[in-house]
Amino acid sequence: MTDPSLSSEPTRTRHSPDEASAYVRAVEEKQPANVAPAGNGLAPAGAGRASATKGRGPNAASRAVSSPWFAAAIVVLAVSLPFVNADAYTLRIATDALIFVMLAVGLNIVVGYCGLLDLGYAAFFAIGAYTSGLLSTTFGWPIIATVPAVVLMAVVGGIVIGAPTLRLRSDYLAIVTLGFGEIIRITANNLDVTGGPNGIFGIPGFGEFGYRADVVVYWVTAIVVSLAVIASSRLGRGRLGRAWRFVREDEDAAEAMGIHTYKVKFAAYVTGAIFGGLAGVLFAVHQTAISPPSFNFLWSALILMAVVLGGMGSTPGVVVGALVISLLPELLRGAENWRYLVFGVLLIVVMLFRPQGIWPHSPTEPASAARQPQSPDAEVAR
């Protein structure tokens, strides 16, 4: 027989539960405390109730306004406007405001989400309008059939200007985009195919469908702009939207964390170009005639003003800012020659008292993630 004392393996001593060391018993007794969240039990009494009560105030109102049902109600009200007031002047002003909303939402992707200062956004607006106008008047294409060509030309324009210049930052990028916007306008003013200074006229509409042409144009514009606002909001909350915001906050840190900043900025620029091109189609159909002065630098400045006034990076804020910029001069028409002075003073007042914008962006954690229970291992890792 083999002597246990001569075995090469160490002898393992089995202890009964009653013979466990004091340390083991202490760890077993304190195990629930070890896996509890950090700071558990340190909050003063009633803190949870106060937090819950606080959530029923402004946060509850903000959630209600940001809910899909509220957005659906706004869309229904916008579409039902012709049934409430079918006056030609009202529909014209409302269509202009909706087109301006789409332009502001598109520029918000570039400036608000990604932080790229673009002073020539009207160039993509002009590309969409001229592409649609040329194909519909010269080649007889239906307006709907020109949309794919407009998207293609907007992407090409975004590649032409974005590929060599998006490595620039801040003021340098703003100067280049400003020059690009003026190049497009001057080129359209000097080419015979674009009609030169006279532009293009006789652009057809979407059809009548038993209604007045301006009513159909308004309905199509309202539907397209609503889809654009929803798409922009979804992009901002998605993975690409988070990458855009990281680049906006600190491009060097974003690149150090593995984000390909050039590709991310390029995606923002091309996406904004598509929005601007589609807005150009709506503008050409709405006006039935376009010319180079319709796409001057003032358009780019007003669109950027709407983004800053509403709140950079905030889709609802940008919509509100665009409505203010487009409708306020019409509401002040009674002031006659003083209306633009009053308009400017009101904008300065708003900027002084709301420098962050009328409806600034407030990053919040999704409610589903906040309510999701954490496992003990996750709490320990935290």
N, C-alpha and C positions, 0 to 999 in steps of 0.2 A: 504494500500500500504506500501511497505517496504521502509524505508528511506535509500537512497544509502549510507548515512554516517554511518549507523549502519551495513553495510554488512561486513562479516568476510574477504572477499577477497579484496585485495588492488585494488584501482581503477587504471586501466591502461590508460594512456594518449596517444593518438595517435597524432603524429606530421605529418604534411604534409611535403613533400620533401623540401619545401621552409623554413620550420622551423627547419630543421636538424641542429644539433650543428656543430660548426666549426671543431671539432675533427673528426666527422664522415665524413664531406666533405673532410678533409685533407687525411684521410685514403683511401677514394675512389679515390681521385685524384692520390695518390702515389701507388696504387695497382700494376700497371705494374712494378714499380721499386722494390716492395717487392718480387716479384716472379722471378726477373731476376737472372741469375747466379751470384755467388759471383765474384767480380772483374770485372764485365761487365763495359766497358767504361774506365777502368784504363790502358789498354794496349796502347802503343804508336801507332800513326798512321802508317799504313803499316805493322803492326806486322802480321796480318792475311795473307797478300800477301807474306811476307817473309817466313812464315811457310809453305805456299803452295809451294813456289818455292823450299824451302829446301826439301820438300817431293819428288820432282822430281829427286833428285840427288841420293845419296847412298841408301836412303830408297827405291826408285823406282827400282834400280838395285837389291837390296836384295829381294824385292817382286817378281821381274821377275824370279830370280834364284830359289826362293822357290815355284813358282807356279807349279801346277800339270802338265802343259804343258811342262815345262822344264824337270821335272822328266820323263814324257812319252818319250820325245826326247832322254834322256839318255838311257832309257830301249831299245828303238828301235835301237840305235847305238850299244848297247852291244849285242843284239840278232843278228844284221846283221854282226858282226865281221867275222864269217866264210865265208861270201860271199866276203869280202874284202881281207882277208888273212887267208887261210885255212892251213897254215903251222902247223905241229904237235907241234913244239916248242912254237909257239905263242899261240896256243890254250891251251897248258899245263900251261904256265905261267899265262894266263888270267884266267883259271879255279882256279888255286891256289890263285890268287888275290881275286876272287869272294868269295871263301870259307873263306878267311881271313876277308873279309868285313862282312860276316854273323857272324863270331865269335866276331868281334869288336862291331857290332850292338847289339848282345846279351849281351856282357859284359857292354855295355853302359847303359843298363836298370838297371843293378845291381849297377855299380859304378857311372855312370854319372847322372842317374835319381834319384836314391835312396841314393847314397852316401855310399854304403857298399863296403869296400875295400876287394876285392876277389883276392887272389893270387893263387888259385887252379882251375881256370876256365877250364883248360885243362882236368880236371877230367870228366866233362860232355861231352866234345869232345870225350874222350876215351870211355865213356859209350855208346854213340851213334854208334861209329865206330865198337866196339866189338859186340854189340847187333845185328847190321845189318849183320856183317860178319859171326857170328855164325849161325844165322837163315838161311842165304842164302847158306852157304857152307855145314853145317852139316845136316840141315833139308830140304834143297832144296827150301826154300821160294823165291818167286820173291822179288826183292829189294823194289818195291813199297809196297808189303804186310808187310814188316818189319817196315814201318814208324810208325804205331800205337804202336807196341811193343817198338820202340825206344822212342817215346813220353812218354809212361808209365814208362819205366825204368828211363828216365831223371827226371820225376816227383818224382819217388821213391827216386832217389839219392838226389834231392833237399830237400825232406822231411827228409831223414836220416841225412843230414848234417845241414839243416837249422833249423829244429825244436828245437834241443837242444842248438844251438849256436847263433842264431840271436838276443838273448838278450845281447850278447856281443857287444862292440863297438870298432871302430878304430883298433889299433894295435892287440888287442886280437883276433878280428874276422879275421884279416889278417893271423895271425899265425895258427889259426884253419883251415882255408880254404887251406892254404899252405900244412898243414899236410894231409888234405883230398885228395888233388891232388896227393901227393906222395904215399898215401896208395893205391889208385886206380891203379897207375902205377906198384907198387911193387906186388900187388895182381895179376894183369894180367901177370906179369913176372914169377910168381911161380905156377900158376894153369895149369894143363894139358888141361883143356877144352878150355882155351884161346890160346893154342899152346905154352905156356911158352915163352922163349926168342925168339923163331922162329916166333911167332905170327900166323896170319891167312893169307893164300894166296889163289889165285884163286877166288876172290870175283867177281861175275858176274856184268855186267852193266845193263843199262836200256833197252837195245835192240839197233838194228841198224836202223830200219824203213827206209831202203834204203840209209842211209848215213853211214859215218864212225863212229865207236863207240865213238871216242873222240869228234866228232862234236855233237853227241847226248848228251853226258855227259855235254859238255859246255852249250848247249841250256837249258837243264834241270836245271843246276846250275844257269844260268843267270835268269831264270824265278823264281826259288825258292828264290834266294837272293833278287830279286826285290820285291817280295811279302813280304819278311821278313823286308826289309827296310821300306816299306809302313806301315806295321803293327806296327813296332817300333815307327815310327813317329806319327801315330794315337794314340797309347797308351800314348805317351808323352804329347800330346795335350788334352787328355781326363781328366775325373774326377780323375781316378786312377793316371794318370801321375802327376797331380797337387798335389795329396797327397804325391807321392814319392818325389817331389821337396820340399814340406814343411818339410818332415822328414829329407831330406838331409841338409836343411838350419839350422833347430833347432828342434831336436827331442822332447825335453821337451816342447817347445812351441806348437808344433803340437799336442802332446798328451793332453796338457791343453785345446786346442781348440776342442777336441772331436774326433781326429783321432786315431784309434786303430793302433798304430805304429807297433806292432808286426805282425799283419795281413798284413799290408801294405808292410813291409819288406819281409815277407814270400812270398807274391804274386810276388814281384820283383825277388826274388831269384829263385822261381820255373819257372817263365817266362824266365829268362835268361838261366836256365838249359835246357829248351825245345829248345831254339835257338841253344845252344851248341850241343845238341844231334842230331838235324837235320843237322848241319854242319858236324858232325861225319859221318853221312850216305853218304853225298856228298863226303867227303874225302875218305872213304873206297872204294866207286865205282870208284873214280878218280884214286886212287893209285893201286887198285886191290889187294893190300896186306898191312897189318898193323902189327906193332910190338910195344912193350912197349916203345922203345926209341923215337917213333914218338909223344909221349905225355908227354914229360918231362917238367920241370919247365920253360924252355926257351920259350915254347909256351905261357904259361900264362903271362910271362913277356912281350913278344912282343905284345900280344893282349892288355894288359894294357897300353903299350907304345903308341899304335895306338889310344886308347881312349883319353889319355892325350894330345897327339900331335895334334889330330884333334880338340879337344875342348870338354870337359866333358859335357854331356847333350845335345850336338848338333848332331842330326842325320846326316846332310850333312857333318859336320866337321869330325865325326867319319869315315864316308865313305872315305873322302879324306885322313885322317890319315892312314887308313888301306891300301889304295892304295899306299901311299908313303912308308910305312914300307915294304910292300910285293914286290913292283916293283923297288924301288931304288937300292937294292943290285944287281938286274939283269941289270939295266942300268949302274951300275958301274963295270960290269964284266970286262971291258977293263982294269981296274986298277990292275987286277990280285990279288996279295997278299995284295995290299994296299986298296982294295975296302972296307973292313970292317972298317978300320981306317978312311977312307974318310966318310963312312956312319955314323960312330959315331960322327965325327966332325960336319957334317952337322946337325945331330939331336941336338947337343949341341947349335949350332948357332941358330937354329929355336927356341929352348926353351928359349934362352937368349933374343931374340928379339920379340918373341910371347909367353910369359909365359901363356897367357890365351888360347892358341891353335891357329891353323891355321884358323879355322872357329868357333869362340866361340858361345855359345848359347846366344841369345838376346831376353829376354821375351818381347813380344809386345802384346798390346790389339788387339783382332780381329777387322778387319775393319768394319764388320757388327755392332758390338757393339759401335764402335766409331761414326758411322753415324746415329745410332738410335736416333730419337728426344726424348728429355726428357719432361715429363709433368710438369706443374707448381708445382704440389705437390711434385714431385721428386726433383725439384730444391730447393724447400723450405726445404725438408728433408736433402738435401746435405748441 
